[in-house]
């Protein structure tokens, strides 16, 4: 009986809004569809997350559902790689931005929403990219031999292990 009286009071209702609100989780979502197309239409796509883990492999056209969050207070980042025979590969990044509804927690006062619920569910982030439509370029292969001179400071680290030091005379 006492709980019913307390629950009906305006002060209790107002306090629960301030303590338990999590705007982005309620109003927004944490997983977003991304429509992916390419020219040529038979391209293969692979999507990797920011840790390099492959999360999708398929052909065109595709609709992929991606999570906006990658852990507590961590936004997701993805790379979409397009591959097709006779064409150069192309990599397109997908980044997440902070969701505007996350700031609704500050206005309404949802401390739990700001610090726990929205960051834990990933709802504080939003994937802005809804469509990716890429055209792949043809291979640019030259049959003429060429000589390239590279500065040692501008080559990948894995190449340096194969270098041979020449002795000066």
N, C-alpha and C positions, 0 to 999 in steps of 0.2 A: 504494500500500500504506500509506504513512504517513497519507494523507488518510482512509483507512478506519479506521485506529486512532484518529485524532483525532476523527473523527465519532462513534465509539462511546463516547467517554469522557463520563462524566456532566457534567463541567465544561463541555465544548463544548455539550452539549444544553441545559444550564441557561443558558449565555451566549446561545445563539440565541433562547431564549424571551425573555430580557430585552431583547435588541437588536431582534428582528424581529417581535415581537408587535404586532398592531393589532386590539384586541378588537372595536371597533364594526364594522370592515370584515368581520371573520370571522363574528361572531355576528349582527349586525344587517344593515341594508340602507341604501341611499341613495335609493331611489325607493319611494314609498308610494301605494297606491290610495286614492282618496277617492270615496265614493259620494255623488252629488248628486241630490236630488229636490226638487220644489216643488209647491205648490198655488197656482195652477192648474198642471196637468201639461204644458201646452204652452209653458211659459216658455222663453225663450232664455237661456242662460248664456254669459258670457264671463269668462275668467280672465286676469288680468294679473299679471305678476311685480312685484317692488319697483322695477324701473326703468321700469314702465309699458308694457312690451312685452306684447302680447296673445299668450298661448300656447295658448289653447283657445277655440273658439266652437262651440256646439252646442245641442241641445235636450234636454229631460228624457225619461226618466231618463238619467243618465250616470255612468260610472265613469272617472275621470281619474287617470292616474299622474303624480305630481308629485315632482320632485327636492327633497330636504330641504336640500341645500347650494346655495349660489349663488356658489361660488368658494372660494378658499383661506381658511379660517377664517371664512367668511361664510355665515350661515344664509339660507335662502330665506324670502320673504314673498309671499303671494298675496292677491288680492282677487277674490272671485267676485261678479259682478254678475248679478242676476236681472232680466229684462225680459219683460213681457207686455202686450199691448194691454188697456187698461181698468184697469190696475193700476199702483201706484207702483213704481218700481225699488227694488231692495234690494241693498245691498252687504254681503257677509260676509267678514271677514278670515280667512285661514289662516296661522297662525304656526308656526314650528318651534322646538322646544326642544332643549336638549342631550340626547343619548342617554346613558342611564345606563351603557351598555357602554363608552363612551369612557373612563370613570374606571377601567375594568378595566385599561387600559394602565398606570395609575399603580401598581395593586396588583401586576400581573405584571411591571411594569418595562419595558414596550415603549416606549422613547424614540422610536423611529422611528414607531410608531403614534400617539403623542401629538403629535408635531411635523410629521409628513409624511403618512403614509398616510390616517388618518382625516380630517384636515382637507382634504386634496386630493380625496378621493373623495366628501366630503359625508356620510360615515357617522357623523360625530360629532354630526349633527343628526337629529332625529326629528320627523315630522309626527304630532301627537297626534290631529288631527281625522280620524276615519275615515268619518263620516257627516255630511252637511249636509241638513237637511230644513226648508225655509223656506216659510212661507205669506205670500203677497204681499197687501198691503192695497189696497182699491179706491182709485181716484183720488179725491182730495178737491179738486174744482174748484168754485169759487164763481162764480156768474154775476153777483153783485152787485159793482159797482166798489168799490174800496177805496183809501184813501190811507194810505200808510205813510211815516213819517218815520224816516230812518236817520241815524245819527251817521256823519260822514265817517271816523272811526277804525274803524268796524265794517263797512265795505264792501270788497269785493274790489278788489285793486290795478288789475285791468283796467277797472273802472268809473271809476276816478279820471281816466283819460285822456280820458274823454268829458264831464267836468264843465266847466261854464262859470262863471267867477268873476263875481259880480254886484258892481257898483260901489255903494258907499254914497253917499247924498245928504246 
